[in-house]
Amino acid sequence: MKLMVKAAGPRTIVLGSTGCMYVANTTYYTTPWVVPWMHTQLGSSGAAALGTSAGLKALMRKGKMKSEPINVIAFCGDGGGADMGLNGISATLTHKDYNCLILMYDNESYANTDIQLSGSTPYGANTTFSPPGSVHRLIHTRWKKNTAGMLAAGHPECRYVATVDASYAVEMMNKVRKALTIGGPTFIHSLDPCPKGWDYDPMLSHELGELAVETGVFPLYEVEDGVVRHYGKTKAIVEGRPRKPVREYLLKQGRFAHFTEEDLEYFQSKVDEMWNKWEIPGVIPFWKEGKAK
């Protein structure tokens, strides 16, 4: 959040839906935000962004406030963005006359309410809703929702969608600036390691963010006016640099401590499929008929 606001600058309004960052930033009726900030409901980041942008535009048109660029950023977690708020975000991205950014910080669970399963939770992960047991060792057997790719593909008039990782801070800030200046509604998906939910020593946060990219589990890319660009270490992978084995990423997290070699091999095969079969590697899960076998 600090990097996001630093990139945006002082002429910014931030809307925070219920989630980890809402709880972390509102202790005892105070807030550390240095820009105007407002709390919104769990699934309302899309509506809040669009409504605020429309309100500012109306006030400027009526001469009730100075006409000037004001950034509107609504942030949400993966529960409030990839799950509950997905419909509102989708609707907002179709309103091309209003400038706003929706940033989803993805810690891959409903971490604010004690680590429940979300649509962004990785295959096989241990959460309070999917604990490994003696009858079923793997409770969660769905693959993670491809939120950024889905929104980019489904909203052709949305000018900018990107994925970011705070372990690469400068690149993240540059994507935020681009999303705020390109015009119209935009969306950024940020991967954010969570020591409590992922069960690891907090000192590993930066390394895990890097490993998510280096193993190909979380690709970095931007879709600008319909043009896909991989960037950073993901671009190097696309150009031929070998990916690190996913086991280096998974086995540093206690939520995968119950994985067997078979589980690790399956996870690796799914990531390999993203890179070897998908028509746009790591972005859209389609491939031509000749690659299906």
C-alpha positions in Angstrom: 0.0 0.0 0.0 2.9 2.4 0.8 4.4 1.8 -2.7 1.0 2.2 -4.3 0.3 5.6 -2.7 3.9 6.7 -3.2 3.6 6.0 -6.9 0.2 7.8 -7.1 1.1 11.0 -5.3 -0.8 13.4 -3.0 -3.7 14.1 -5.4 -5.2 10.7 -4.7 -8.3 9.3 -3.0 -8.0 5.7 -1.7 -11.0 3.4 -1.1 -10.3 0.4 1.0 -12.8 -2.5 1.1 -13.0 -4.7 4.1 -10.0 -7.1 4.4 -6.5 -7.4 5.8 -5.4 -3.9 4.9 -8.6 -2.3 6.2 -8.0 -3.9 9.6 -4.3 -3.1 9.6 -4.9 0.6 8.8 -7.8 1.6 11.0 -6.8 0.9 14.6 -8.6 3.0 17.2 -10.4 5.3 14.8 -7.1 6.5 13.2 -5.4 5.8 10.0 -1.8 6.2 8.7 -3.0 7.3 5.2 -1.6 10.7 4.2 -4.3 11.0 1.4 -8.1 10.9 1.7 -9.2 7.4 2.5 -12.6 5.8 2.9 -13.7 2.3 4.0 -16.1 0.4 1.6 -17.8 -3.0 2.0 -16.2 -6.3 1.2 -17.4 -6.8 -2.3 -17.8 -3.1 -3.3 -14.4 -2.0 -4.6 -15.6 -1.8 -8.2 -18.8 0.2 -7.3 -16.8 2.5 -4.9 -14.2 3.3 -7.6 -16.8 4.0 -10.3 -19.0 6.0 -8.0 -16.2 8.2 -6.6 -14.8 8.8 -10.1 -18.3 9.7 -11.4 -18.9 12.0 -8.4 -15.7 13.9 -8.9 -16.4 14.3 -12.6 -19.9 15.7 -11.8 -18.6 18.2 -9.2 -15.9 19.4 -11.6 -18.5 19.8 -14.5 -20.8 21.8 -12.2 -17.9 24.1 -11.1 -18.2 23.0 -7.5 -14.6 22.0 -7.4 -11.4 22.7 -9.3 -11.1 20.7 -12.5 -7.9 18.8 -12.1 -6.6 15.2 -12.3 -7.4 13.3 -9.1 -6.4 9.7 -8.8 -9.1 7.3 -7.6 -7.8 3.9 -6.3 -9.9 1.2 -4.8 -8.1 -1.7 -3.3 -9.4 -5.1 -2.3 -8.2 -8.6 -1.3 -8.6 -11.7 -3.3 -11.8 -12.5 -1.4 -13.2 -9.1 -2.1 -11.9 -9.0 -5.6 -11.6 -12.4 -7.2 -14.6 -13.7 -5.4 -17.3 -11.5 -3.9 -16.5 -8.3 -5.8 -15.8 -9.7 -9.2 -19.1 -8.7 -10.7 -18.7 -5.1 -9.6 -15.1 -4.9 -10.9 -16.3 -6.3 -14.2 -19.0 -3.7 -14.5 -16.6 -0.9 -13.7 -14.2 -2.0 -16.4 -16.9 -1.4 -19.0 -17.3 2.3 -18.1 -14.5 3.8 -20.2 -15.4 7.4 -19.4 -14.3 7.2 -15.8 -10.8 7.1 -14.6 -10.0 4.8 -11.7 -7.7 2.0 -10.6 -8.8 -1.2 -8.8 -5.8 -3.0 -7.2 -6.4 -6.5 -5.8 -3.8 -7.5 -3.3 -3.8 -11.3 -3.4 -2.6 -13.3 -0.3 -4.5 -16.3 -1.6 -7.1 -16.7 1.2 -9.6 -14.8 3.3 -6.8 -14.0 5.6 -8.7 -11.3 7.6 -11.1 -13.9 9.0 -8.5 -16.6 9.8 -7.3 -18.0 6.5 -10.4 -19.4 4.7 -10.3 -20.8 1.2 -10.7 -18.3 -1.7 -10.9 -18.6 -5.4 -7.2 -17.6 -5.4 -6.0 -20.3 -3.0 -3.5 -22.6 -4.7 -4.2 -26.2 -5.4 -3.8 -28.4 -2.3 -3.0 -25.6 0.2 -3.9 -26.1 3.8 -6.4 -23.5 5.0 -9.0 -23.5 7.9 -11.5 -24.7 5.3 -9.2 -27.3 3.7 -7.1 -29.0 6.4 -5.4 -32.2 5.3 -6.9 -35.2 7.1 -6.6 -38.9 7.4 -9.5 -39.7 5.0 -8.8 -36.9 2.4 -5.2 -35.6 2.5 -6.0 -32.9 -0.1 -9.3 -31.2 0.5 -8.8 -28.3 -2.0 -8.3 -29.7 -5.5 -9.2 -26.7 -7.7 -6.6 -24.7 -9.6 -6.2 -21.0 -8.8 -8.5 -18.5 -10.5 -6.8 -16.6 -13.3 -8.3 -13.2 -12.4 -6.1 -10.8 -14.3 -6.2 -12.8 -17.5 -10.0 -13.2 -17.2 -10.6 -9.5 -16.8 -8.2 -8.6 -19.6 -9.8 -11.0 -22.0 -13.3 -10.2 -21.1 -13.2 -6.4 -21.2 -11.7 -5.4 -24.6 -12.3 -1.6 -23.9 -10.4 -1.7 -20.6 -7.1 -0.1 -21.6 -4.9 -1.5 -18.9 -4.6 -4.7 -16.9 -1.4 -5.8 -15.2 0.1 -8.2 -12.6 2.7 -7.0 -10.1 4.8 -8.4 -7.3 6.0 -6.1 -4.5 9.3 -8.0 -4.4 10.0 -6.0 -7.6 9.0 -2.6 -6.1 10.1 -0.2 -8.8 8.3 -2.2 -11.5 5.2 -2.3 -9.3 5.2 1.4 -8.9 5.7 2.0 -12.6 2.7 -0.2 -13.4 0.6 1.8 -10.9 1.6 5.1 -12.5 0.7 3.8 -15.9 -2.7 2.5 -14.8 -3.5 5.9 -13.3 -2.5 7.9 -16.3 -3.6 5.9 -19.3 -7.3 6.8 -18.9 -10.4 4.9 -18.1 -10.9 2.1 -15.5 -7.9 -0.2 -15.0 -7.0 -3.2 -12.9 -3.9 -4.5 -11.2 -3.4 -7.9 -9.6 -0.7 -7.9 -6.9 0.7 -11.1 -5.4 1.3 -10.6 -1.6 2.9 -13.3 0.5 1.2 -13.7 3.9 3.4 -15.1 6.8 0.3 -16.2 8.8 -1.7 -17.7 5.9 1.2 -19.3 4.1 2.9 -20.4 7.3 6.5 -19.2 7.0 9.0 -16.9 8.7 8.2 -13.2 7.8 11.8 -12.7 6.8 11.1 -14.9 3.8 8.5 -12.6 2.3 10.7 -11.0 -0.2 12.3 -14.2 -1.3 8.9 -15.9 -1.7 7.6 -13.1 -3.9 10.7 -13.6 -6.1 10.3 -17.3 -6.2 6.6 -17.1 -7.3 7.8 -15.3 -10.4 11.0 -17.3 -11.0 9.1 -20.6 -10.9 6.5 -19.3 -13.3 3.7 -19.7 -10.7 2.8 -16.0 -10.9 3.8 -14.5 -14.3 4.4 -10.7 -14.6 2.7 -9.1 -17.6 0.7 -6.1 -18.7 -2.1 -5.8 -21.3 -2.1 -2.3 -22.7 -4.7 -1.5 -25.3 -5.0 -5.2 -26.1 -1.2 -5.7 -26.5 0.3 -8.3 -24.1 3.9 -7.6 -22.7 5.7 -9.9 -20.3 8.2 -8.0 -18.2 10.9 -8.5 -15.6 12.0 -12.0 -14.9 8.9 -13.4 -16.6 10.1 -11.8 -19.9 13.4 -13.6 -19.4 11.5 -16.9 -19.0 9.5 -16.3 -22.2 12.8 -15.6 -23.9 14.3 -18.9 -22.8 15.6 -18.6 -19.3 14.8 -21.9 -17.4 12.2 -21.7 -14.7 13.1 -22.8 -11.1 11.3 -25.9 -9.9 8.1 -25.1 -8.1 9.2 -27.3 -5.1 11.7 -24.5 -4.2 8.7 -22.2 -3.8 6.2 -24.6 -2.3 8.3 -26.3 0.3 9.2 -23.0 2.0 5.6 -22.7 3.0 4.0 -24.7 5.8 0.6 -24.7 4.0 2.2 -27.3 1.6 4.0 -29.3 4.2 1.6 -32.3 3.6 2.6 -32.5 -0.1 4.0 -35.8 -1.4 6.3 -36.1 -4.3 3.2 -36.9 -6.4 1.6 -33.7 -5.4 4.7 -31.7 -6.2 4.9 -33.3 -9.6 1.2 -32.6 -10.4 1.7 -28.9 -9.4 4.8 -28.7 -11.6 2.9 -30.2 -14.5 0.1 -27.6 -14.2 2.7 -24.8 -14.2 4.5 -26.4 -17.1 1.2 -26.4 -19.0 0.8 -22.7 -18.5 4.1 -22.1 -20.2 4.2 -24.9 -22.8 0.6 -25.1 -24.0 -1.1 -21.8 -23.4 -1.2 -19.6 -26.6 -0.1 -16.6 -24.5 2.2 -18.2 -21.8 1.0 -17.5 -18.3 -1.9 -15.2 -19.4 -4.7 -17.0 -21.2 -5.5 -20.7 -20.8 -6.3 -21.4 -24.4 -4.1 -23.4 -26.9 -4.4 -24.4 -30.5 -5.7 -27.8 -31.4 -2.3 -29.1 -32.3 -1.0 -28.5 -28.7 -3.9 -30.3 -27.0 -2.1 -33.7 -26.7 
